[in-house]
Amino acid sequence: MPFIVEVFSLRLEGWTLPRFRSCMIRPRRGVLLMAEEHVPEWNRTSRVARLQDPDTGAPLEDAGTLYDTTLVCARPECWTLSGIERVEDYQRVIEYAQSWLVTPVSCSAQDKPL
């Protein structure tokens, strides 16, 4: 069983969401993957974070992708990632600041304490 997390986006189009709005948005659930990848539009590599479906292994399209990802805070109950979210508009790509609050949901039996 993979390590499953819930991801809450803390911003919308670069603007920080107030608490009353952020609690109305459903978190996305999946397996968090983070790796360096080449971004052709930037002509360089970037630390990229995305969510993957735990059953199929396919990327979750509605979860978005976080580029130039930085770990801001890590605690046992949650951690925060920040970076750039790229949103495709009709004829362009807009890049916004984004932060993800990541909380663990479950882990495999071998990771559980005895």
PyMOL commands that set and color helices and strands:
alter all, ss='L'
color gray80, all
select helices_A, chain A and resi 19-22+61-63+109-111
alter helices_A, ss='H'
color red, helices_A
select strands_A, chain A and resi 4-9+11-12+15-16+28-39+44-52+65-74+79-88+93-106
alter strands_A, ss='S'
color yellow, strands_A
deselect
rebuild
show_as cartoon
